[in-house]
């Protein structure tokens, strides 16, 4: 391990210790804080790798950004196919006779 790598690891361990102490020094969790400190240091070392482009700012075609977003095509079909296996209000609101319940169960 080079001197720079040792210093890097030392700073990560110091950060992990600070975080661990700040949260009350929970027993048996030192490794969790060390892993968290390594992740945070990776963000510091490589800031561009952690960030994705903002879709609201970087749009491939600026002309399309002004158009309203259409609702999903799925919304057009809601409740279109009533039957026993839907969740679009095909419930019986009041009790019915046995004869009528059988007819409803058959789908007629």
C-alpha distance (Angstrom), angle and dihedral (degrees) to the residues before:
residue distance angle dihedral
X1 . . .
X2 3.79 . .
X3 3.77 124.2 .
X4 3.82 91.5 -106.4
X5 3.81 91.2 51.7
X6 3.80 90.5 49.6
X7 3.82 91.1 51.1
X8 3.80 90.1 47.7
X9 3.81 91.8 51.8
X10 3.81 90.4 45.0
X11 3.82 91.7 54.6
X12 3.81 90.9 48.2
X13 3.80 91.1 51.1
X14 3.80 90.8 48.0
X15 3.82 90.7 52.1
X16 3.81 90.8 47.9
X17 3.80 90.5 50.6
X18 3.83 92.0 49.6
X19 3.80 91.6 49.7
X20 3.80 91.1 46.1
X21 3.82 92.4 50.0
X22 3.82 92.5 44.7
X23 3.79 90.1 57.7
X24 3.80 95.3 50.6
X25 3.82 100.8 -89.0
X26 3.83 97.8 -87.3
X27 3.79 109.7 -153.0
X28 3.79 118.1 -113.5
X29 3.83 93.9 13.3
X30 3.81 99.7 94.1
X31 3.82 92.1 107.0
X32 3.81 91.3 53.0
X33 3.79 90.5 55.9
X34 3.78 92.0 46.0
X35 3.82 90.2 53.7
X36 3.80 91.2 47.2
X37 3.82 90.6 49.7
X38 3.82 90.1 51.3
X39 3.81 90.6 52.1
X40 3.80 91.5 49.2
X41 3.79 91.2 48.6
X42 3.80 90.0 51.2
X43 3.81 88.4 56.4
X44 3.79 89.7 50.9
X45 3.80 93.4 46.4
X46 3.82 95.4 46.0
X47 3.82 109.1 24.4
X48 3.81 95.7 163.9
X49 3.80 94.2 54.2
X50 3.79 93.1 59.3
X51 3.79 97.3 51.4
X52 3.76 126.5 79.2
X53 3.78 120.5 -157.4
X54 3.78 114.6 -91.0
X55 3.83 106.4 -112.7
X56 3.80 90.8 -152.6
X57 3.82 91.9 58.8
X58 3.79 106.0 30.3
X59 3.78 105.2 50.3
X60 3.83 116.9 166.1
X61 3.81 92.8 -137.5
X62 3.82 113.7 30.8
X63 3.82 91.3 -163.5
X64 3.81 91.5 63.1
X65 3.79 93.3 53.4
X66 3.81 91.0 71.5
X67 3.80 94.0 57.1
X68 3.81 117.0 92.4
X69 3.77 117.2 -107.6
X70 3.79 111.5 -109.3
X71 3.76 120.3 -133.1
X72 3.75 117.4 -106.6
X73 3.79 115.1 -79.6
X74 3.78 86.9 -123.2
X75 3.80 90.3 73.2
X76 3.80 90.4 64.4
X77 3.81 90.7 62.8
X78 3.78 100.3 47.8
X79 3.76 110.2 133.6
X80 3.79 93.2 -0.8
X81 3.79 96.0 123.1
X82 3.81 108.6 44.4
X83 3.74 117.7 -168.3
X84 3.76 144.8 115.3
X85 3.81 96.4 -62.1
X86 3.78 100.5 52.4
X87 3.75 130.3 101.2
X88 3.79 95.7 -153.4
X89 3.78 99.0 105.4
X90 3.80 102.6 -68.9
X91 3.77 89.3 140.2
X92 3.73 122.9 123.3
X93 3.79 107.4 -114.5
X94 3.80 96.4 -160.7
X95 3.80 134.9 28.6
X96 3.79 114.8 -89.1
X97 3.76 138.1 -162.7
X98 3.78 120.3 -87.5
X99 3.79 91.1 -110.5
X100 3.79 92.1 53.0
X101 3.85 91.8 44.1
X102 3.83 90.6 54.3
X103 3.79 90.6 49.7
X104 3.80 90.5 49.4
X105 3.83 91.0 49.0
X106 3.81 90.3 52.2
X107 3.79 89.4 51.5
X108 3.77 97.0 -116.8
